[in-house]
Amino acid sequence: MRVALTTWNGRISPVLDVARQALVADVANGCVVGRREESLPGTERPAQAARLAALAPEVLICGAITQPMADLLAATGIRVIP
């Protein structure tokens, strides 16, 4: 399973829509088997959603998220946990 967490200054970012970083972790049998930092555009919602979709997480953990962004991510099949 791949999990993404939007980050800011080493913490979960307060608002996903403008986040500039994501920690992407691959999890197997309850253990993190790989992780990496990825850049996000943090500009327009479609670009942000497209970049997150390209990272292919099954689950995205974030701070607050606007409904339009939640809808865009839902359309890509990403489960969001705000």
Order of alpha helices (4+ residues) and beta strands (2+ residues): beta-beta-beta-beta-alpha-beta-alpha-beta
